[in-house]
Every structure is written in structure tokens, then in C-alpha cells.
Amino acid sequence: MTKIHEWKGATGRRYCFQVHALPLAKPTLQPGVYLFCRQAGSGWEPVEVGQAETLAEVVTQSRAATHVHLHIRLAGFDARVEEEADLRAALFP
């Protein structure tokens, strides 16, 4: 069963991400938004947020992260950029 974690953007919008330990056993070729994270106590500490046309391109580039949270986003480039900006504003003010 895949674990799910909900992140809240600066706009108040909520996004559901699949939680995966690094290294990722089977990278996805789908587009989406990613969050590299570290476990912090009973929660998560975000390290980096971004978006990609193919999530497999970025999940091998973790920087000080133990996990990657993935949100498959098929809605297109503009929707991914909007979500990334919303999360960045909330998590890295």
C-alpha cells in the first residue's frame, strides 16, 4: 500500500502526494510535482520542490533527502508550475 501525505499550498489548496523512500525502486515516466523530504520527528521536512515532464528525470537527483513525495499531474505544464509555485510559497517563504 502506498503512503499518502497531504501538503498545503500558500493559497490554502491541498495536494495529495505519494510517499516513496529513496532510492526509488521504480521511477515513473509520468509528469508531475515532486517534493524531496527528510523525516523530522513524526512529520516531514521539505528539502526541495519542483515539477517535471517526466518524474523519472528528477527522482535520482535527491539532495540531502531520504524520501520523495510525488504528485502525478497530467493536467499540463501550466498546472504543474502553478502547483509548484503554490507549494514553494508555503514551504519556503
C-alpha positions as CSV (number, residue, x, y, z in Angstrom):
1,M,0.0,0.0,0.0
2,T,1.4,3.4,-1.0
3,K,1.5,6.0,1.8
4,I,-0.1,9.4,1.1
5,H,0.8,12.7,2.6
6,E,-1.1,16.0,2.1
7,W,0.7,19.2,1.6
8,K,-1.0,22.6,1.8
9,G,0.0,25.5,-0.6
10,A,0.1,29.2,0.3
11,T,-3.4,29.6,-1.3
12,G,-4.8,27.0,1.1
13,R,-5.2,24.4,-1.6
14,R,-4.3,20.9,-0.6
15,Y,-2.3,18.4,-2.7
16,C,-2.0,14.7,-2.1
17,F,1.4,13.1,-2.7
18,Q,2.6,9.5,-2.8
19,V,5.5,8.9,-0.3
20,H,8.4,6.9,-1.5
21,A,11.7,6.1,0.2
22,L,14.9,6.9,-1.8
23,P,16.3,5.5,-3.9
24,L,13.1,5.0,-5.8
25,A,12.7,1.4,-6.9
26,K,10.6,2.1,-10.0
27,P,10.7,5.8,-11.2
28,T,7.5,6.9,-13.0
29,L,7.6,8.3,-16.5
30,Q,4.6,10.5,-15.9
31,P,4.6,14.3,-15.4
32,G,4.1,15.8,-12.0
33,V,5.2,17.7,-9.0
34,Y,7.8,16.4,-6.5
35,L,9.0,17.2,-3.0
36,F,12.3,15.9,-1.7
37,C,11.9,15.5,2.0
38,R,13.6,14.2,5.2
39,Q,11.8,12.6,8.1
40,A,11.6,15.1,11.0
41,G,10.2,13.6,14.2
42,S,6.7,12.4,13.3
43,G,6.5,14.6,10.2
44,W,8.3,15.7,7.1
45,E,10.8,18.4,6.4
46,P,10.7,19.6,2.8
47,V,14.1,20.0,1.1
48,E,13.2,20.9,-2.4
49,V,10.1,21.3,-4.6
50,G,9.8,21.1,-8.3
51,Q,7.9,19.9,-11.3
52,A,8.9,17.8,-14.3
53,E,7.6,16.4,-17.6
54,T,9.0,13.0,-16.6
55,L,9.4,12.4,-12.9
56,A,12.0,9.7,-13.5
57,E,14.4,12.5,-14.6
58,V,14.5,14.1,-11.2
59,V,14.0,11.4,-8.6
60,T,17.6,10.4,-8.8
61,Q,18.8,13.9,-8.0
62,S,17.9,14.0,-4.3
63,R,19.8,16.5,-2.2
64,A,20.0,15.5,1.5
65,A,16.6,13.8,1.2
66,T,15.5,10.4,2.5
67,H,12.2,10.4,0.6
68,V,10.5,11.8,-2.4
69,H,6.8,12.8,-2.4
70,L,5.2,12.5,-5.9
71,H,2.0,14.1,-7.2
72,I,1.3,12.7,-10.7
73,R,-0.1,15.7,-12.6
74,L,-1.5,15.1,-16.1
75,A,-3.1,18.5,-16.4
76,G,-0.2,20.0,-18.2
77,F,2.8,22.3,-17.7
78,D,0.9,25.4,-16.5
79,A,-0.9,23.4,-13.8
80,R,2.3,21.9,-12.6
81,V,4.1,25.2,-12.5
82,E,1.1,26.8,-10.6
83,E,1.2,23.9,-8.0
84,E,5.0,24.2,-7.6
85,A,4.7,27.9,-7.0
86,D,1.9,27.5,-4.5
87,L,3.9,24.9,-2.5
88,R,7.1,26.8,-2.8
89,A,5.4,30.0,-1.3
90,A,4.0,27.9,1.6
91,L,7.1,25.8,2.4
92,F,10.0,28.1,1.5
93,P,8.7,31.7,2.3
